[in-house]
Structures are given as C-alpha cells and as structure tokens.
Amino acid sequence: MSANTILNIALAIMVASSLFDAVLNRLNLKHSETPIDHKFSFLYDDEKRKNALDYQRANYKANFLADSISTVITILMLALGGFGIVDDFVRGYFSNEILIGLGFIAIVGLLGSIISLPFTIYSTFVIEAKFGFNKTTVKTFITDKIKGTLIGAIIGAPLFSAIVWIYLQLGSYFWLATWLLMTAFSLFSFAFGTTLILPRFNKLSPLEDGELRTAILDYCKSQGYSVGRLFVMDGSRRSTKANAFFAGIGKSKTIVLYDTLIEKLNIEEVVAVLAHEVGHYKRKHTLAMFVSSILQTLAITALLGWMLNYPEISYALGANVPSFHVAATTFFLLFTPISMILGLANMAISRRNEFDADEYSTSTYPKGVLASALGKISTDALANLNPHPLYVKVHYTHPPVIERLKALQ
C-alpha cells in the first residue's frame, strides 16, 4: 500500500470519526430535552430541570467548537505534511532517534495543549462557574497545568525513551518486550498511583474518628474487606461535585472520599456509596478490567510491531525518514475504528459492572439508601437524566442514573 493511500485512509477516518461524534453529540442534546419518565420526575423540579438543560446546551456548544477547531487543524496537519515538517525540524537539532522522538512528541503535545487551553479556561471559569460548580482559582489552575506537564514529562519521557530504545534494539519484534514494560508500569500505577501522584494535586487527610469512620469500618469488617488507607480529599478546592473511589491492590488498597460527598450525603448514604465501591472489589471487577486492559495492550503492541515493518506509514505523514514516533502517530490514527469497537465493548462491560456493584451494595446494606445517594449526587451535578441510548453506548462508563434507579427498584 502506498504512502498516499495510507494518508487518504487516515484522512477519511478522521473526517468520518469527527462527523460521527458531531451527529451523536447533537442527538444526545436533543434527546436530553425529551420528557423524563414521570416516575422519576421528583429528581428535578421545573427550575432545576431548566438549569440542567441549560448546562447541557452550554457544554454542547463549547465542545462542538473545540472539537471542530481541533479536527480542522489535525486534517490540515495531515494534508499538508505538518507532522513531517515537525519531524524535519527536530532532526535539524538532534541525530539521536530517542531525542528526536521526544522532541517530536513534545512539540505536537505543546501544539495540542495550546489549541485546547482556551476551551479549558472557558469551560472552567465560565460554564462551570455560571452553574455554581467551579471552585478553582486562577492560581490553582495554573499550578495544576504546570504540575501536570512536569509529572507527564517525568513519567512519560523515560517510558517513551525505553520503548524507542527497545524498538531500536529489537526492530518490529519489540512488541513483546514493550508489552511486558507497559504491563509492569500499569501494575505499578494501579497499585501506587493514587498515593504517589494524587497528593501532588490534592490534599489527602485520614478520615477523622467519629460516626462516619466507625460506620465505614464496621461495614468493611462485616464484608471481610481490609481497609488499607481511608482518606478524605479536598475536592471542594476545585469543584462542588461529589465523588468517591477505590484504588490499589493488596495492602495498598486505598479508599478516597471527596469532602463534597461527605458534605452532601448523610452517613448512611456515604456508606452505601462505599459499599458500591467495595462491591467492585468483591466481584473482582477491577481485576477483570485490569486483565482485559493488559490483553488489549498485547494485541495493540503486536499490531503496531507488524505495521512498523512498512516505512510507508511514516512517509504517509510527510516524514522523509522512517521513524518509530511518526509511524506510531499514523498507527493510532488508523486504529481509530478498532479503538471505537473496543471502546463499545469496554463501556458495556463497565456499565454492567456498575449494575453489579449497585446490587452488591443493596444486598449488603439497607435498601433504598444507595438510590437516595445516587439521586442526590446526579441532580446536584445537573446530570443529563435522558441521554441518547447510542451516546450512552459510546461514552458512558456508568449507566444513566434513571436506569440505575430502575434496576435498584
């Protein structure tokens, strides 16, 4: 297959994917405006329902503009050989393939950040602020961006360098060694990411002694669940939205409760939400998804290793010298349709797991409490109570709240 044919396929995939997303987002917006099942109309009064729809519309307009500009720029980069120009520019300063790859990734990443920054600022300080969610100060926003960039460089640069080095040593057979490296990195991140990276952005404080801590520990003990660490995170520093999550494995298991969750829910509701998270662990959802991710990574790295045999995938983006970084960029553009199919399967499994964890919570803790908590969390966040079914299949890791409430009934 010629480089020009590969480029045309990449352009077709980019255009088709963008059009699909645009149509799907529009369908979702229109569907959100349809009447809510009368059995659940209590979730929103008229004023809050109007506020939620205004929130959906504001996000739709901002995202449509951001996606359109990003798509046009990417198409221009492809059609005009922009990626090849960046590669040639970096090669003018470096001769080492690892440094060339790092420079290429840094420039492309910087361009992407510059393009998305105005929309991130608008979303945070205009939309989220208008609807009463934003608590992020300008200082925190800037600090988060700097920290995120530094941590990304500290972690990403050595990892990328190791992958390129493996490729230079093993050629297209690098995929197995790369998969083992990625598996080890994923396992480390899964076990320790919360306690090593999250504190760089948020303050994690041990949950103080009191009724809530006692209720949580009593519940966990009743389920044979050993709590490694139990933290409260200052989520209110950035947003009023509430959440909780479980992370880690073995003795490194960590439960994190947002301070906003504790503020908005009563003790029984917080424990019910926690019971849902324990359900994921007890039903082995987290382990199963981790294993699935590893297997998918194996298939992706094997496919990438095969495609690296063909220098045309580098030439397709305008590069004059075949390289790992340009070939990988082409690969992931071409991989978009497969990625979407995998995404549909992963989303479906994730939503099924959420139903399963809900069932675990209600079977081990008084019925009705989790439903009350889910209703409060969703309506407080102005959630879309009526998303389009296809949008749910493509984008939702959790079932819409009304579907969860129906299942709980």
HELIX and SHEET records of a PDB file:
HELIX    1   1 ALA A    3  SER A   32  1                                  30    
HELIX    2   2 HIS A   38  LEU A   43  5                                   6    
HELIX    3   3 ASP A   46  ALA A   79  1                                  34    
HELIX    4   4 GLY A   82  ARG A   91  1                                  10    
HELIX    5   5 GLU A   97  TYR A  122  1                                  26    
HELIX    6   6 SER A  123  ILE A  127  3                                   5    
HELIX    7   7 GLU A  128  LYS A  130  1                                   3    
HELIX    8   8 VAL A  138  LEU A  170  1                                  33    
HELIX    9   9 GLY A  171  PHE A  174  5                                   4    
HELIX   10  10 TRP A  175  LEU A  196  1                                  22    
HELIX   11  11 LEU A  198  ARG A  200  5                                   3    
HELIX   12  12 GLU A  211  SER A  222  1                                  12    
HELIX   13  13 GLY A  235  ARG A  237  5                                   3    
HELIX   14  14 GLY A  250  SER A  252  5                                   3    
HELIX   15  15 ASP A  259  LYS A  264  1                                   6    
HELIX   16  16 ILE A  267  LYS A  282  1                                  16    
HELIX   17  17 HIS A  285  MET A  307  1                                  23    
HELIX   18  18 GLU A  312  TYR A  315  1                                   4    
HELIX   19  19 PHE A  324  LEU A  334  1                                  11    
HELIX   20  20 THR A  336  THR A  364  1                                  29    
HELIX   21  21 VAL A  369  ASP A  380  1                                  12    
HELIX   22  22 PRO A  389  HIS A  395  1                                   7    
HELIX   23  23 VAL A  401  LEU A  408  1                                   8    
SHEET    1   A 4 LEU A 204  PRO A 206  0                                        
SHEET    2   A 4 ARG A 229  MET A 233 -1                                        
SHEET    3   A 4 THR A 254  TYR A 258  1                                        
SHEET    4   A 4 ALA A 244  ALA A 247 -1                                        
END                                                                             
